[in-house]
Structure formats: structure tokens, C-alpha cells
Amino acid sequence: MGSGLTVVTAIVLVVLCAFLVALILQLRRTAMAVQALAEGARADIHQVAEDIHQMRIQVDQVAGLAERSLSLPVALGNLAGAIPALLGRGASPWLETILAVARMVMNYLKRPHPAAPVKEEEDERIRE
């Protein structure tokens, strides 16, 4: 009876060791896959951060250009609005016409242009 128990115990230990070895090997493969995924994600996050930085620089450039481009029309609009008060009477018809034209130009400059989305699509095609 002792011999049978020893054989069963030995078989159980061999099966248990085989199971543990297989488990350890699978854990090692899983850890390597997780490490590869983390390295890939790190590279992707670095690229996204670089893209966001470039976009921020471009937005700052466009904002500076818009500020420089609109400073003169804004100053002229403020001057045109102050002229009637300086003259002490209502605005003349030609001044009202100039103000209306200035407002139309400002409204035109403020609206989005259809060329902007096309450029973004071209940029996306270039990246791929």
C-alpha cells in the first residue's frame, strides 16, 4: 500500500510541476507581449504629443497673423465710430456707407473659408 501511495504522489507531483512550468512559460510570454505593447504605446503617445505640439505652434502662428491682419481694420472702425462724436452731430451718409462696407469686410474675414478642411484632408493623406 505504501508503494501505491508513493507512485500516486510522484505522479501528482510530476503533473503539478508540468502545470507550473507551463504556467510560468505562459506568464513569461504574456509579460513580453505586455512589454511590447507598452513600448508601442509609448512611441504612439510620443508621436501624438509631437503632433499636438506642432498643431499648437501652427494655431499660435495663425492667431498672430489674424491679430496683425485685423489690427488696422479694428483701428479704422474705432476711428470711424469716434468721428461723429468728435464732430458733435450724426454720421453723414458717406460715413455710414464706409462703416457698412467695413462691417461687411469684417464679417467676410470672420467666416470660415472652405479651403481649410481640404488642406487638413491632404495633410492626413500625406501622413498615411
FENVENLIN-V736514 format. One record per residue. N is the residue number from 1. PSI is psi in degrees with one decimal (* if undefined). Layout:
((N:PSI) (N:PSI))
//
This chain:
((1:-37.4) (2:-33.6) (3:-38.5) (4:-38.6) (5:-37.6) (6:-41.1) (7:-45.2) (8:-42.9) (9:-41.1) (10:-42.2) (11:-43.9) (12:-42.6) (13:-39.7) (14:-45.1) (15:-42.5) (16:-42.8) (17:-42.2) (18:-43.1) (19:-45.0) (20:-39.3) (21:-45.5) (22:-40.9) (23:-44.4) (24:-41.8) (25:-41.4) (26:-40.3) (27:-38.3) (28:-44.3) (29:-40.7) (30:-42.3) (31:-38.6) (32:-38.9) (33:-40.6) (34:-40.1) (35:-43.1) (36:-41.1) (37:-42.1) (38:-39.8) (39:-40.2) (40:-42.4) (41:-36.9) (42:-43.7) (43:-41.1) (44:-42.9) (45:-38.5) (46:-42.4) (47:-41.4) (48:-42.7) (49:-40.5) (50:-41.2) (51:-42.6) (52:-39.4) (53:-44.0) (54:-39.8) (55:-40.7) (56:-41.9) (57:-43.2) (58:-40.7) (59:-40.8) (60:-39.6) (61:-43.7) (62:-40.2) (63:-41.4) (64:-40.6) (65:-43.3) (66:-40.9) (67:-45.4) (68:-38.4) (69:-34.2) (70:-5.3) (71:-41.0) (72:-49.1) (73:-36.5) (74:-44.1) (75:-41.6) (76:-38.9) (77:-41.9) (78:-39.9) (79:-44.7) (80:-34.6) (81:-26.1) (82:-19.5) (83:-46.9) (84:-37.5) (85:-36.9) (86:-35.7) (87:-17.6) (88:19.2) (89:178.7) (90:161.3) (91:145.1) (92:162.7) (93:-36.8) (94:-34.4) (95:-39.5) (96:-36.4) (97:-43.6) (98:-42.9) (99:-40.1) (100:-42.1) (101:-42.0) (102:-40.4) (103:-40.9) (104:-41.7) (105:-43.7) (106:-42.1) (107:-37.1) (108:-41.9) (109:-28.8) (110:-29.0) (111:149.8) (112:145.2) (113:142.6) (114:-14.8) (115:-23.1) (116:-47.8) (117:-32.9) (118:-41.5) (119:-40.8) (120:-40.9) (121:-40.1) (122:-41.3) (123:-40.1) (124:-39.1) (125:-36.1) (126:-40.0) (127:-34.1) (128:*))
//
